Amino acid sequence: MQQKKGVLAWALILIAVLFLLVMLVLPLVLVASEALAKGWQVYVKAITEPFAVKALALTLEATVLAVISNTLFGLASAFLLTKFAFRGEALLGACIDLPFAISPVVAGLFFVMLFGRMSPIYPFLRAEHIAIVFAVPGIILATVFVTFPFITRELVPVMEAQGRDEEEAAATFGASGWQIFRHVTLPNIKWALLYGVILCTARAMGEFGAVSVVSGHVRGKTNTLPLHIEILYNEYNFTAAFAVASILVILAIVILILRNLVEWRAKRGLKHAD
Amino acid sequence: MAASRQVIPGFHFTLGITFFYLSLILLLPLAAFLLYASGMGLTKFLEVVIDPRVFHAYEVSFGTSLAAALINGVFGLLLAWVLVRYDFPGKRVLDGLIDLPFALPTAVAGIALTTLYAENGWLGQFFYGLGIPSAFSVFGITIALIFVGIPFVARSVQPVLRDLDPSLEEAAVMFGASPWLTFRRVVFPELVSPLLTGFALAFARGIGEYGSVVFIAGNLPYETEIAPLLIMAKLEQFDYQAAAAIAIVMMAMSFAILLALNGYQRYRSKKQGV
């Protein structure tokens, strides 16, 4: 519904645009400006420096692993929550939402207490030389914890709206569980799934608090890109910090564009179906 | 669980995956945390929790999160309204931009905002000129929390506003109601529920937020120390019990906010159902 625009409408639009420009666009412009403050050569040197490259590799590793395992979990849990009726469904849903109510720092603390020195299983881990906290596995686990609800959350409403009729019909005709999932459920949820994967990726690559607690900050070993930025910044190496940050800004913008493309495609798909 | 009644195959398979995954990622770490925390005893717990420095950190976390969520309530409503009701050049870009705080790593936001609002920063020189220390202050923490919380209210109000039945508003206008009266009496009551949802989510997120706040906070004890930062500080001193005690209070705060929201929504849907 479009209204005729008066002075008030233009004033509201102006305030909204100004708010977003100051709050969101200006910080991005600042990152670019600070990153390039000492010229391209310094910039390129900062992002190709071995510790930065290693941090990027670890960030990518943790993100890819977290997204893959959370995708499997998201599909299984959303299928379970929407296609079957069972006792404890509400409790399960609440458990899945729990990370939203828990500070990432506290989430990191959970893993320190499970695998760290005060844990009952620590003597065993030590004897077997298994390092989880202050090592790469801890970083991956913390990333998984913080991001696991995203895909389930995107899938559940879509699968709920779809209902169970199609799956039940397929089951009556003797289709196997995998066939039903592959040919009936998946085509209906592909855009929601992609959307969830994108959100999960965004959060996973930027996770800071939880990863900070479990990483132990070992340069070149347990530093992700956000942690590397923190170190550079605290060493007053601002240009390098912003240069590395600019990589994450570019990734964030790519994610935003993908997100909008997916949303646009999903809407167009719906219109065609109508 | 009455699996025999399920028509669609795959109940036990998806239940197995979901339960295994949740146990490993969520329940086991949570149990380890609770086990450890229960070992500290009530005296130690109270000693940590009512320590003036810790208490002050809660106050800062709670107060700045509340202020940021309120401000985001106003601007989120404005953004949703402008994006749903008006057409103007650049609207699609603006709409896509709102999700930037979800996609941008918090550490990047943190260093960008700190530089922006520092005494010689692009915006800071203006604020400091007015006598407002905009970085390393409660003001700065609130700015960072506003940044993080922008998407919550806007994104929960937007779909409700879009699906609102226009005939009610048209009727109100036909009967001679002013635009403001129409908004207040017809449109706004429908938006209260999504507005509160977005507000509560932004509030809870603010209390746990670490990455974007830690740089701009300055972290002065009794002044700009936030609760998640204090957990980090206790961890660095290897005082795990104190860290756990603070974490419990933070979790209680977030749960209280989300439970209040849940209770309100149940009350409302019951009232509407009758």
Interface residues (C-beta under 8 A of the other chain):
Chain A: M1 Q2 Q3 K5 L8 A9 L12 I13 I15 A16 V17 F19 L20 V22 M23 L24 V25 L26 P27 L28 L30 V31 E34 S69 L72 F73 A76 S77 F79 L80 K83 F84 A85 F86 R87 G88 L92 C95 I96 L98 P99 F100 A101 I102 S103 P104 V105 V106 A107 L109 F110 F111 V112 M113 L114 G116 M118 S119 P120 L141 V144 F145 F148 R164 E167 E168 A171 T172 S176 G177 I180 F181 L199 A202 R203 M205 G206 E207 F208 G209 S212 V213 L225 P226 L227 I229 E230 Y233 F238 A241 F242 A245 L248 V249 A252 I253 I255 L256 I257 R259 N260
Chain B: M1 A2 A3 R5 Q6 V7 I8 P9 G10 F11 F13 T14 L15 I17 T18 Y21 L22 I25 L26 L27 L28 P29 L30 A32 F33 L35 Y36 F75 L78 L79 W81 V82 L83 R85 Y86 D87 F88 G90 R92 L94 D95 G96 L97 I98 D99 L100 P101 F102 A103 L104 P105 T106 A107 V108 A109 I111 A112 L113 T115 L116 W122 L123 I146 F147 I150 P166 P179 L201 A204 R205 I207 G208 E209 Y210 G211 F215 A227 P228 I231 M232 L235 Y240 A243 A244 A247 M250 M251 S254 F255 L258
